[in-house]
Amino acid sequence: MTPPIRIGFALTGSFCTFAAVLPIVETLVSRGCEVTPILSTNAATLDTRFGSADMWRSRLHHATGREAIDSIPAAEPIGPKKMFDILVVAPCTGNTLAKLAHGVTDTPVTMAVKSHLRGEKPVVLAVSTNDALSGSAANLGALLNRKHYYFVPLRQDAPFAKPRSLVADMDRIPQTIGAALENRQLQPIFLAPGEH
């Protein structure tokens, strides 16, 4: 019998995408994966018009059966203890993208990624940021060229209203995980607006 895939699933503060991400978590669990939520400081503490921090924490716990990792000390053992086969950051904000590109480790999520990469294991990024084609473009480019990072295919979500914004197609997270576990980037990385 094949052991279940152990997934660390990290959420950062692109709160508008949480509703699209939760069904993906539920899908992964329904496929037999062991999913552990990881929350950035903002995701763990901020109440927004998209819901309270406690509500999202509760829904993630209900979906996975696991308590969220929500502190730097709790995230640090991820690598040494080989807790996950793969780590997903969905949504991955421009702020988190910048920190990962520059080796800044000051949130539970960036610590989780750093610790996980210690074992040269795959990290999947599902980008969601309004400045992906401006301020965050250099960081996106840096991580596209870095080993062990794999990107969920992304697109301009509103090319005329927000011409520099990119959002990953969250429905492709499971496919991206499968490809990353084979050390392969799911293609194409960049999707046309409206492409499914």
C-alpha positions as YAML, in Angstrom:
chain: A
units: angstrom
residues:
- id: 1
  name: MET
  ca: [0.00, 0.00, 0.00]
- id: 2
  name: THR
  ca: [1.36, 3.42, -1.00]
- id: 3
  name: PRO
  ca: [1.73, 5.81, 1.93]
- id: 4
  name: PRO
  ca: [-0.31, 9.03, 1.69]
- id: 5
  name: ILE
  ca: [1.34, 12.15, 0.31]
- id: 6
  name: ARG
  ca: [2.15, 14.49, 3.20]
- id: 7
  name: ILE
  ca: [1.42, 18.08, 2.22]
- id: 8
  name: GLY
  ca: [2.17, 21.24, 4.12]
- id: 9
  name: PHE
  ca: [-0.40, 23.75, 2.84]
- id: 10
  name: ALA
  ca: [0.51, 27.35, 3.65]
- id: 11
  name: LEU
  ca: [-1.81, 30.34, 3.31]
- id: 12
  name: THR
  ca: [-0.61, 33.93, 3.19]
- id: 13
  name: GLY
  ca: [-2.58, 37.18, 3.22]
- id: 14
  name: SER
  ca: [-4.28, 37.29, -0.18]
- id: 15
  name: PHE
  ca: [-7.57, 36.90, 1.66]
- id: 16
  name: CYS
  ca: [-9.75, 37.21, -1.44]
- id: 17
  name: THR
  ca: [-8.45, 33.83, -2.68]
- id: 18
  name: PHE
  ca: [-9.08, 31.82, 0.52]
- id: 19
  name: ALA
  ca: [-12.53, 30.77, -0.71]
- id: 20
  name: ALA
  ca: [-10.96, 29.33, -3.88]
- id: 21
  name: VAL
  ca: [-8.21, 27.55, -1.95]
- id: 22
  name: LEU
  ca: [-10.32, 25.79, 0.69]
- id: 23
  name: PRO
  ca: [-12.06, 23.44, -1.82]
- id: 24
  name: ILE
  ca: [-8.60, 22.45, -3.11]
- id: 25
  name: VAL
  ca: [-7.56, 21.51, 0.42]
- id: 26
  name: GLU
  ca: [-10.75, 19.44, 0.72]
- id: 27
  name: THR
  ca: [-10.05, 17.76, -2.63]
- id: 28
  name: LEU
  ca: [-6.52, 16.80, -1.59]
- id: 29
  name: VAL
  ca: [-7.82, 15.31, 1.67]
- id: 30
  name: SER
  ca: [-10.54, 13.40, -0.22]
- id: 31
  name: ARG
  ca: [-7.78, 11.89, -2.40]
- id: 32
  name: GLY
  ca: [-6.09, 10.50, 0.69]
- id: 33
  name: CYS
  ca: [-3.41, 13.15, 1.22]
- id: 34
  name: GLU
  ca: [-2.39, 14.18, 4.73]
- id: 35
  name: VAL
  ca: [-2.70, 17.97, 4.68]
- id: 36
  name: THR
  ca: [-1.38, 20.22, 7.45]
- id: 37
  name: PRO
  ca: [-2.36, 23.91, 7.31]
- id: 38
  name: ILE
  ca: [0.34, 26.55, 7.84]
- id: 39
  name: LEU
  ca: [-0.68, 30.16, 8.38]
- id: 40
  name: SER
  ca: [1.32, 33.33, 7.93]
- id: 41
  name: THR
  ca: [1.06, 35.80, 10.78]
- id: 42
  name: ASN
  ca: [-1.46, 37.88, 8.80]
- id: 43
  name: ALA
  ca: [-3.52, 34.87, 7.73]
- id: 44
  name: ALA
  ca: [-3.61, 33.68, 11.35]
- id: 45
  name: THR
  ca: [-4.59, 36.97, 12.96]
- id: 46
  name: LEU
  ca: [-6.36, 39.43, 10.63]
- id: 47
  name: ASP
  ca: [-10.12, 39.66, 10.27]
- id: 48
  name: THR
  ca: [-11.12, 41.01, 6.85]
- id: 49
  name: ARG
  ca: [-14.23, 41.50, 4.74]
- id: 50
  name: PHE
  ca: [-13.59, 37.95, 3.46]
- id: 51
  name: GLY
  ca: [-14.01, 36.42, 6.93]
- id: 52
  name: SER
  ca: [-12.46, 36.29, 10.36]
- id: 53
  name: ALA
  ca: [-9.14, 34.63, 11.13]
- id: 54
  name: ASP
  ca: [-10.90, 32.27, 13.54]
- id: 55
  name: MET
  ca: [-13.45, 31.27, 10.90]
- id: 56
  name: TRP
  ca: [-10.75, 30.36, 8.36]
- id: 57
  name: ARG
  ca: [-8.72, 28.52, 10.99]
- id: 58
  name: SER
  ca: [-11.80, 26.54, 11.99]
- id: 59
  name: ARG
  ca: [-12.67, 25.66, 8.39]
- id: 60
  name: LEU
  ca: [-9.11, 24.49, 7.70]
- id: 61
  name: HIS
  ca: [-9.13, 22.38, 10.85]
- id: 62
  name: HIS
  ca: [-12.48, 20.87, 9.86]
- id: 63
  name: ALA
  ca: [-11.20, 20.10, 6.34]
- id: 64
  name: THR
  ca: [-7.87, 18.57, 7.40]
- id: 65
  name: GLY
  ca: [-8.38, 17.32, 10.94]
- id: 66
  name: ARG
  ca: [-5.13, 19.05, 11.88]
- id: 67
  name: GLU
  ca: [-4.24, 22.15, 13.84]
- id: 68
  name: ALA
  ca: [-2.52, 24.88, 11.84]
- id: 69
  name: ILE
  ca: [1.18, 25.61, 12.23]
- id: 70
  name: ASP
  ca: [1.11, 29.32, 12.99]
- id: 71
  name: SER
  ca: [4.42, 30.29, 14.58]
- id: 72
  name: ILE
  ca: [8.06, 30.39, 13.55]
- id: 73
  name: PRO
  ca: [9.12, 27.93, 16.31]
- id: 74
  name: ALA
  ca: [6.41, 25.48, 15.21]
- id: 75
  name: ALA
  ca: [7.51, 25.74, 11.55]
- id: 76
  name: GLU
  ca: [11.25, 25.34, 12.18]
- id: 77
  name: PRO
  ca: [11.17, 21.51, 12.71]
- id: 78
  name: ILE
  ca: [9.47, 20.88, 9.35]
- id: 79
  name: GLY
  ca: [12.78, 20.15, 7.58]
- id: 80
  name: PRO
  ca: [14.70, 18.38, 10.35]
- id: 81
  name: LYS
  ca: [11.71, 16.13, 11.09]
- id: 82
  name: LYS
  ca: [10.98, 15.59, 7.35]
- id: 83
  name: MET
  ca: [7.35, 16.36, 8.05]
- id: 84
  name: PHE
  ca: [6.17, 16.83, 4.44]
- id: 85
  name: ASP
  ca: [6.78, 15.38, 1.00]
- id: 86
  name: ILE
  ca: [5.81, 18.70, -0.58]
- id: 87
  name: LEU
  ca: [4.98, 22.20, 0.62]
- id: 88
  name: VAL
  ca: [2.35, 24.37, -1.10]
- id: 89
  name: VAL
  ca: [2.02, 28.13, -0.62]
- id: 90
  name: ALA
  ca: [-1.45, 29.09, -1.83]
- id: 91
  name: PRO
  ca: [-2.08, 31.93, -2.03]
- id: 92
  name: CYS
  ca: [1.46, 33.26, -2.25]
- id: 93
  name: THR
  ca: [1.40, 37.05, -1.96]
- id: 94
  name: GLY
  ca: [3.90, 39.44, -3.52]
- id: 95
  name: ASN
  ca: [5.21, 40.07, 0.00]
- id: 96
  name: THR
  ca: [5.91, 36.36, 0.55]
- id: 97
  name: LEU
  ca: [7.36, 36.05, -2.96]
- id: 98
  name: ALA
  ca: [9.82, 38.86, -2.14]
- id: 99
  name: LYS
  ca: [10.82, 37.28, 1.15]
- id: 100
  name: LEU
  ca: [11.43, 33.89, -0.46]
- id: 101
  name: ALA
  ca: [13.44, 35.45, -3.29]
- id: 102
  name: HIS
  ca: [15.67, 37.28, -0.79]
- id: 103
  name: GLY
  ca: [15.97, 34.66, 1.93]
- id: 104
  name: VAL
  ca: [13.96, 36.59, 4.53]
- id: 105
  name: THR
  ca: [12.61, 34.24, 7.20]
- id: 106
  name: ASP
  ca: [10.30, 36.22, 9.47]
- id: 107
  name: THR
  ca: [6.90, 34.50, 9.21]
- id: 108
  name: PRO
  ca: [5.71, 30.95, 9.88]
- id: 109
  name: VAL
  ca: [5.33, 30.42, 6.11]
- id: 110
  name: THR
  ca: [8.79, 31.64, 5.10]
- id: 111
  name: MET
  ca: [10.30, 29.57, 7.93]
- id: 112
  name: ALA
  ca: [8.31, 26.54, 6.74]
- id: 113
  name: VAL
  ca: [9.64, 26.96, 3.19]
- id: 114
  name: LYS
  ca: [13.23, 27.48, 4.35]
- id: 115
  name: SER
  ca: [13.08, 24.46, 6.64]
- id: 116
  name: HIS
  ca: [11.44, 22.26, 4.00]
- id: 117
  name: LEU
  ca: [14.01, 23.26, 1.35]
- id: 118
  name: ARG
  ca: [16.79, 22.12, 3.65]
- id: 119
  name: GLY
  ca: [15.99, 18.60, 2.45]
- id: 120
  name: GLU
  ca: [15.78, 19.74, -1.20]
- id: 121
  name: LYS
  ca: [12.11, 18.91, -1.37]
- id: 122
  name: PRO
  ca: [9.63, 20.59, -3.73]
- id: 123
  name: VAL
  ca: [7.79, 23.82, -2.97]
- id: 124
  name: VAL
  ca: [4.71, 24.78, -5.01]
- id: 125
  name: LEU
  ca: [3.82, 28.47, -5.25]
- id: 126
  name: ALA
  ca: [0.34, 29.68, -6.24]
- id: 127
  name: VAL
  ca: [0.96, 33.38, -6.81]
- id: 128
  name: SER
  ca: [-1.74, 35.95, -6.15]
- id: 129
  name: THR
  ca: [-0.56, 39.56, -6.31]
- id: 130
  name: ASN
  ca: [-1.64, 42.81, -7.94]
- id: 131
  name: ASP
  ca: [1.96, 43.82, -8.74]
- id: 132
  name: ALA
  ca: [3.29, 40.58, -10.29]
- id: 133
  name: LEU
  ca: [4.10, 42.39, -13.54]
- id: 134
  name: SER
  ca: [5.62, 45.43, -11.82]
- id: 135
  name: GLY
  ca: [7.16, 45.51, -8.32]
- id: 136
  name: SER
  ca: [7.08, 41.73, -7.82]
- id: 137
  name: ALA
  ca: [8.25, 40.81, -11.33]
- id: 138
  name: ALA
  ca: [11.94, 40.52, -10.38]
- id: 139
  name: ASN
  ca: [11.10, 38.23, -7.46]
- id: 140
  name: LEU
  ca: [8.85, 36.09, -9.63]
- id: 141
  name: GLY
  ca: [11.67, 35.79, -12.18]
- id: 142
  name: ALA
  ca: [14.22, 34.90, -9.50]
- id: 143
  name: LEU
  ca: [12.11, 32.06, -8.13]
- id: 144
  name: LEU
  ca: [11.20, 30.76, -11.59]
- id: 145
  name: ASN
  ca: [14.93, 30.23, -12.04]
- id: 146
  name: ARG
  ca: [15.52, 28.62, -8.65]
- id: 147
  name: LYS
  ca: [15.72, 24.89, -7.96]
- id: 148
  name: HIS
  ca: [12.92, 23.10, -6.12]
- id: 149
  name: TYR
  ca: [10.31, 25.82, -6.76]
- id: 150
  name: TYR
  ca: [7.33, 24.94, -8.95]
- id: 151
  name: PHE
  ca: [4.57, 27.33, -9.98]
- id: 152
  name: VAL
  ca: [0.86, 26.75, -10.30]
- id: 153
  name: PRO
  ca: [0.01, 28.07, -13.79]
- id: 154
  name: LEU
  ca: [-1.09, 31.69, -13.58]
- id: 155
  name: ARG
  ca: [-2.80, 34.37, -15.61]
- id: 156
  name: GLN
  ca: [-3.72, 38.03, -15.66]
- id: 157
  name: ASP
  ca: [-6.98, 37.96, -13.76]
- id: 158
  name: ALA
  ca: [-8.19, 41.41, -14.90]
- id: 159
  name: PRO
  ca: [-5.89, 42.64, -17.69]
- id: 160
  name: PHE
  ca: [-7.67, 45.95, -18.22]
- id: 161
  name: ALA
  ca: [-8.77, 46.81, -14.68]
- id: 162
  name: LYS
  ca: [-5.55, 45.50, -13.04]
- id: 163
  name: PRO
  ca: [-2.98, 45.14, -15.85]
- id: 164
  name: ARG
  ca: [-0.10, 44.11, -13.58]
- id: 165
  name: SER
  ca: [-1.98, 41.52, -11.53]
- id: 166
  name: LEU
  ca: [-1.41, 37.77, -11.79]
- id: 167
  name: VAL
  ca: [-3.33, 35.00, -10.04]
- id: 168
  name: ALA
  ca: [-2.66, 31.28, -10.11]
- id: 169
  name: ASP
  ca: [-5.36, 28.94, -11.38]
- id: 170
  name: MET
  ca: [-6.03, 27.35, -7.98]
- id: 171
  name: ASP
  ca: [-7.86, 24.42, -9.62]
- id: 172
  name: ARG
  ca: [-4.49, 23.34, -11.04]
- id: 173
  name: ILE
  ca: [-2.85, 22.95, -7.62]
- id: 174
  name: PRO
  ca: [-3.33, 19.14, -7.53]
- id: 175
  name: GLN
  ca: [-1.82, 18.75, -11.02]
- id: 176
  name: THR
  ca: [1.09, 21.00, -10.09]
- id: 177
  name: ILE
  ca: [1.73, 18.95, -6.96]
- id: 178
  name: GLY
  ca: [1.80, 15.75, -9.03]
- id: 179
  name: ALA
  ca: [4.25, 17.24, -11.51]
- id: 180
  name: ALA
  ca: [6.47, 18.74, -8.79]
- id: 181
  name: LEU
  ca: [6.74, 15.37, -7.05]
- id: 182
  name: GLU
  ca: [8.22, 14.17, -10.36]
- id: 183
  name: ASN
  ca: [10.61, 17.19, -10.41]
- id: 184
  name: ARG
  ca: [8.66, 18.65, -13.33]
- id: 185
  name: GLN
  ca: [7.08, 22.07, -13.87]
- id: 186
  name: LEU
  ca: [3.49, 21.86, -15.07]
- id: 187
  name: GLN
  ca: [3.19, 23.65, -18.42]
- id: 188
  name: PRO
  ca: [2.28, 26.11, -19.67]
- id: 189
  name: ILE
  ca: [3.19, 28.35, -16.72]
- id: 190
  name: PHE
  ca: [1.43, 31.42, -18.14]
- id: 191
  name: LEU
  ca: [-2.20, 31.07, -19.22]
- id: 192
  name: ALA
  ca: [-4.21, 33.38, -21.42]
- id: 193
  name: PRO
  ca: [-6.97, 35.30, -19.58]
- id: 194
  name: GLY
  ca: [-10.04, 33.07, -19.44]
- id: 195
  name: GLU
  ca: [-8.11, 29.93, -20.50]
- id: 196
  name: HIS
  ca: [-9.11, 26.76, -18.63]
...
